[in-house]
């Protein structure tokens, strides 16, 4: 499997709204990081679609290496 592009080496803090659906970019090519803008079209990547279970500020992964997508797990430290 192809590796995603590292879009950033630190998470981006985002305000998530309860019950709102989000599409997290998994390819790293979106110009709307951390969210998908369709830049994965024609590749093996597809967005990680999720619904926020609560309203909160969250650290969203930009390095695309997290084991807990879309949330940052510190994987960027090893890059």
Secondary structure as UniProt FT lines:
FT   STRAND          12..16
FT   TURN            18..19
FT   STRAND          21..24
FT   TURN            31..34
FT   TURN            39..42
FT   STRAND          48..51
FT   STRAND          56..60
FT   TURN            69..70
FT   HELIX           75..78
//
